[in-house]
Amino acid sequence: MITMRRSSDSDWNRKGLLALPSTPGETNTQWLRRAGETQGILLLGGASLADFRARVAQSHLRSDLMPSFWSFAGILEGGEIVHAAPFSYPDAAKVPVENGIRRLTMSEFDDPKWFPNIAVLHFAKPSTPLLPHIERLKRERAIVDLPALALPWLGFLWGVGQYGNPLLSGTGMPSAAFVEAVHALARIELTPGLSSSASCPEALWTSAKWWHGYYATTDDEKSSVRLRTPSGVFATRQRSAAIFDPNDPGEGASDSPKSPAPKRSPARKAARKSARRR
């Protein structure tokens, strides 16, 4: 069980978090451009088998036990994404050197069939510097050992041996742990309701959605780092977790099941036969 405290807010952050539905054929890069978002915390919900398992693993943080919308977290900087997913490195030898932290272009996550859900969240004033803390985290693995978090997640995502859900033992997802560590170095707490080290995209989403009152009351005018009531935009093309099958182009970005062909009633069939006889 993952221990989480409930927020005292009676309603979710309706004014701060705004839904921005995608348009037909719109890529994630185009959606970001339309949203006017160039920096912040990026959440993505993928539709690969690994993403599906990661989304289901986070259901323990939801009161309804439904899979999370999200499977990935990173920091959006211009057209690039800084994230920590050591198991996606093309060269495994670089993982310990860079603490599993990579910088990729948004084109890697552009296809809405593979990444149907997207959100950008803000917990701090735009002037809050994060880049120096990203570079420090790359150099100082002792702050948070991201490759160590990746190993049990690899075992779980691949179904290896006895590996169970790492969140249940307090092992956070590397991508979310990276985002949380960077903000912690900037004195910004991202998951006030999470009483364990089980960092994950769902915990970040829950903070932005349900803990807005906490952030509004802890904004310190004298602090050099200005908190803000969480805000952001999101698009959830696939609210129910599903796996995209590239061999079936009719599936993927939509979570709506295909409608079965309507069945003709016996009376209607008989009427059609009678009409043909005439």
N, C-alpha and C positions, 0 to 999 in steps of 0.2 A: 504493500500500500504506500502511496505517495502522500505525505502530509502537506495539506495546503490550508491556509487560513482564508476564511471568507471575508470579502470586502464589506465595509459598512454602507457602501453606496447602494441605494435602493433601486437604481436603474443603471443600465449600461451607458457608456459614453456616447450618447447619440449626437451631441454637438461636435465632438472632436473626431470621431471615426465616421467617415463618410463613404458610402458605397458609390463606386463609379463603375457601373457595368460596362463590359467591353462591347465593342461594336462587331458586327460580323466580319470575320477575316482579319481582325486586328491582332498584331503581334504584341508581345509584352513590351518591347521597346517602344512601339507606337503608343501603347497605353500609358507608359511612363511619360512620354512626351506630352500627351494630351492632359495628363494629370499635373504636369509642370513639376515633377519630382526629379531632382538630381542628386539628393543626398538624404541619408536617414537609414533606418533599419529596414532591410528588405526581407520579407517573408515570401516563400514560394511553397506551393503545394504541388508536388509532382505526381505523375501517373505511371511511373515504372514500378516493377515489383518491389524494389528496395524502398521507393517512396511510399508505396502502399503499406508495407510492413512498419515503416517509421511512423506513419500517420495513425495506424491502429495501436501502436505501442503507447502513444500519448493519450489514448482514450481514458487512461486512469486519472488524468488530471481534469476530466470533464465530469460534471455531475450526471450527465445523461449517458456516459460511457460510449458515446459515439466517437468514431475516428476524428482526429484533428483535421482541420483544413490544410495544415502546414506540415512540411517535411524538411524545410531548409531555412536557415537564417544567415544573413550576411550584412555587410555594411556597404551601402551604395555611395559611391564617390564619383560623380560625373557619369561617364558611360561605363565605369568599371565596377566590379563587385569584389570586395575583399572578404574572404571567408576562410573557414577551416574545415576542410573535409579531406583528411589525410588519405583516405582510401580512394580518392579520385586522382591522386598524383600520377602523372605519366612516368615519373622517375622516382621510385621509392627511396632512393638514396638522399633526396633533398628533403624528405619529411623531417628528420631530426634536426637538420641544419636550420630550417625555417619554422620549426615548431608546427608544421602542418598547415601553415597559413599561405594562401594563394591569392593572386590577383588575376581575375578573368574579366573578359568583356561581357557585356549583357547579351551578346549574340549567342553565348553558350546556353542561355535560358530563355531564348526568344520564342520558341515554338509553343503555342498554347495547348497543343495536343499533349505534349510531354510535361508542361508546367501550366496547368489550367488555372491555378489560384495564385494571386499576387497581391501583396500589400506593402505599403511603405509607412513606417511608424516614426514618430518624433517624440522623444522624451526630454530633450534639452534645447536650449536656444541655438539657432543656427551658427552662432559665433563660437560655440564650444568646440575647442580643438580635439580631434580624436586621432588624427594621423600620427602624432608623436607616440601615443600610447600603443598604436598598432605596431609600430617599428620596435618599441620596447618589448612588446609581447613576443615578437619574432626572436629577439635576442635572448630573452630571459625565460627559459622554459620552466624555471622553478616557480614562476607565478602561477601558471596552470599548464600542466603537461598534456597538451592536446593529443599527441599520438597515443598516449596511454588510454585516453578515453575512446579512441577509435577502435582499438583492438576488440573489446567486448561487443561494440556495435557491429563490427564486421562479422563476428561470430553469430550474432543474432540475425542480421540481415541475410546472411548466407545459410542460415539453418544448420550451423556447425555444432556437432556434439551436444553438450548440455547447456549451451548458452541460452539463457532466458532473456526476458525484457530487461535491459540494463537500467532503465529508469527505476525499477522496483528495488534495486540495490543502491540507488543514489548516484548512478553514473550518468552524467548528462551527455547530451548529444554534442559532439565537438563543435559544430557550427554555431549553436546557441551559446555554448560555454565561451567561445571566443568573443561573441558579441557582448555577452554579459561582463566578461573580464575587461574588455576595452573600456566599457562605460564605468566599471567600478574604479579603474585607474583615474578616470575623470570625475570621480566622486558622484556618480549617478547610479542609484539603485534601480535595477530594472524589474526585479521580481520580489516585491515586498510581501507577497502572499505565500511564497514558496519557502518552507522551512527546512528544505534539504538542498543538496547540491545537484538535484536532478534538472539541470537547465535543459530547456527544449523550446522550440518555436511556439508551442501551445502556451507555455508559461508567459512568454513575452506578449502574446496576443491577449491573454487573460488580463495581464497588468494594464495594457492600453485600454481594454474594454471595460474592466470593472473597478480599477483602482484609481480612477481619475480624481476622486476626492482627496485621496492621500497625497497625490502630487500637488494639488492646488493648495493644500495647507502646509506643505513642507518647503515651499519656495522661499529661499532665504535671500533677502535683498542685499545682504552684505557679502554673500558668497561670490567668488569669482566665477563659479559655475552656476548658471541659472537654470534651474529645473523649469519645466512648463507642464501644464496639463496635457497629457498625451493626446496627440492628434495624428491623423493619417487618412489615407484612402485605401480602398481595397476592392478587388473584383474576385468573386468566387464562382467560376464557371462550373466547378465540380464540387458541389457541397457534400456529396457522398463519395467516400474514397472508392476509386475504381482503377483498374489497370488498363492502360492504353495498349491495344493490340494493333501494331502497324500493318498487319495483314488484313485487318478489317477496318477500312477507312470510314465506316459508318459509326465507329465507336471512338471514344477518347475524350474530347473536350466537354461534352455534355454529359451530365449525370442522369438525364432523363432516359428511361428504358424505351426501347423501340415499341411502338404500339402494335399489338398483334392484328392481323387482318380480321375484319368483322365477320362473324359467323352468321350464315343465313339460317333463319328459323325453318323447321320442317314445313310450316304452313306456307312460307314464302317460296320454298322449293317446289311444293305441290302446285302453287299458283303459276309458277314459271313453266312447269311441265304442261299444265292445262292450256296455257297460252300458246305453247308451241304446237300442240295438237290441233288447235283451231287454225 
